[in-house]
């Protein structure tokens, strides 16, 4: 699965002018692009959007085992979020200790009410750069005022509440109303403009 996704990722980047998307994560001075929360317009759910089947879930991930978790919209079968970890993804715990085969960690996902903001815990969990966790957020039920500005959607991450948001590398696939990202660690992620 990872090889297919990597190929799709690379092809999509090339076809969609991906070099510009990758460079957009850096400011003019070569540093990361940051914004305070008040300067971001967070994508919100449409008033008519179906409820999520859950907004708070936890699961165990094991070193040496593939894990996939999805959050669906109630009654539709449509996916809001998908998180994939392959058997080699887990690298270190938040305290810096390496994972050994068979070790496990409790992972939690919380979706902020009304906004496309996802909190992934534990903060500080790290993944191997060659086998990152893969996050997919689908926004087909976003408020119409945001969908009109869909090409401007970006993925932002915030390490701790109240701190700056950092523009994260991502791939947007407008035909599927989704944003995908390879994650090297956990924190808060948001779809925003």
Order of alpha helices (4+ residues) and beta strands (2+ residues): alpha-alpha-beta-beta-beta-beta-beta-beta-beta-beta-beta-alpha-beta-beta-beta-beta-beta
